[in-house]
Amino acid sequence: MLPQASVERVDEQFVSLADTAARADLSHEAVRLWAAGKRRTLGEPFPAPRAQAGQGRTATKIWSGPEVLVWFEGHYCLDLEPDTVYLMPQQVARLNALLQESGQGCWRSLATASGTRTL
C-alpha cells in the first residue's frame, strides 16, 4: 500500500498488431489482414485503430487493447487474458473526468467523497 500515492489520470492500454498476434499466438499477417478488412470475419469488423505512433513508412497504428480482446472473445471464443478485466475507452474517459472533477487528482477522494461512484 502506498498512502502517499495519488492517481492523476488513467491511460488506456494500447496494443500494436505485433502485440495482438503474440497474445493470440497467431501470425502477424493473420491479424494484419483482419485489421485491414481483408480477412473474412463473422459480425463486426476488427476494431478501428485508436492512434498512430510515428509518421511515414515507420508509422505504427495502435489499437485499444480491451477492444481487441473483446473482439477476439466475441468472434473466435478466444479469451486471451482469462481472469483479467480492463477498462474500456469510455470507462477510462469517465474515470479521468471524475478525477479532474474532484480537483484533487486523487483516487481516494473519488472512493470516499459521497459514497461509490459508477463509471
VENCOR-V456786 format. One record per backbone hydrogen bond with DSSP energy under -0.5 kcal/mol. CO is the residue of the C=O (numbers start at 0). NH is the residue of the N-H. Records with the same first field share a line. If there is no record, write none. Layout:
BEGIN
CO->NH / NH
END
This chain:
BEGIN
0->2
1->4
5->7
11->13
12->64
14->62
15->19
16->20
17->21
18->22
19->23
20->24 / 25
21->24
26->30
27->31
28->32
29->33
30->34
31->35
32->36 / 37 / 38
33->36 / 45
40->42
50->61
51->53
52->59
54->57
55->58
59->52
61->49 / 50
62->14 / 64
63->67
64->68
65->69
66->70
67->71
68->72
69->73
70->74
71->75 / 77
72->76
76->78
77->79
78->81
80->83
87->90 / 91
88->92
89->93
90->94
91->95
92->96
93->97
94->98
95->99
96->100
97->101
98->102 / 104
99->102
105->108 / 109
106->109 / 110
107->111
108->112
111->113 / 114
END
